[in-house]
Amino acid sequence: MIDARGNRSALVRAYNLFSLLYGSTAARLEREGVTRGLARARIQPGERVLEVAVGTAAVHTRLRQRLSAHGLLVGVDFSSGMLRATRKRMPKARLAQADAHALPFPADGFDLLWASYLLDLIPTEELTPLLEEFRRVLRPGGRLLLVNFSKDSEKLIWWERLYQLTPTFLVPWLFAGCRPIQAAPFVRAAGFVGVEREYLAGGFNSEIITARK
């Protein structure tokens, strides 16, 4: 697995711009992984769900449909542009601008934490601390659901080769900062149990990771 490139401020600027067109393009590529992830999440009406990196609400709307009026759905994103896009689509959504590394919530507060196509942006050295923060805000027995851009072997794929050859300052703009990852070992290192991985080829080749606190 190659490491992420590009600094966080450049990613923020890139995603603020992408918010103008991200929903219609990325949602099509990510749909299969998200649909499979939603099936595996087994969301129950009335649960408390946190989505980290809401983007333009392509997933947030589908999460909302699976919760009853008594369920709580909260979304965070580091990009103000993405949050504006989500607010436009879901005026009553509970949203906050926040860094996923320091979520503004107390411990043990959510039944499910969902994050799709986020970890593929995160530097390798930050993955375990980030997942530890995800674990902190889940209640005991709470569930983690990750959908990540991934691959099915250790061999470098064409995306990785181009990613490595591209000047660092262009990576956020040409690749949206994304590179394929295999997250299961980091999920285990963060203290999660019952870690399972499913790989899906097509669109963005994706992995669906499920685990419990």
GIFEN-V791979 format. One line per field, one symbol per residue. ss: DSSP state (A for helix, B for strand, O for the rest). psi: psi as a letter, one per 30 degrees, with the letter a starting at -180 (. if undefined). burial: 1 if it has 9 or more other C-alpha atoms within 8 Angstrom, else 0. A space follows every 10 residues. Layout:
ss: ???
psi: ???
burial: ???
This chain:
ss: OOOOOOOAAA AAAAAAAAOO OAAAAAAAAA AAAAAAAAAA AOOOOOOBBB BBOOOOOOOA AAAAAOOOOO OBBBBBBOOA AAAAAAAAAO OOOBBBBOOO OOOOOOOOOB BBBBBBOOAA AOOAAAAAAA AAAAAAABBB BBBBBBBBBO OOOOOOOAAA AAAAAOOAAA AAAAOOOOOO OOOAAAAAAO OOBBBBBBBB OOOOOBBBBB BBO
psi: kllllkleee eeeefeefff feefeeeeef eeeeeeeeef fhkkkfljkk kkifbggeee eeeeffklff lkkkkllfje eeeeeeeeei fgkjlkklkf fikhlllhfk ekkkkkheff fkkeffeeee eeeeeefklk flkkjkkkka lglfkkleee eeeffkkeff efefggfklk ljfeeeeeff gllhkkkkkk kkbjklkjkk ll.
burial: 0001010001 1111111011 0110001011 0111011100 1010111111 1111111101 1010011000 1111111111 1110111001 0010001101 0010000111 1111111111 1110001111 1111111110 0111111111 1000000001 1010000001 1100111111 1111011101 1100101011 0001111111 111
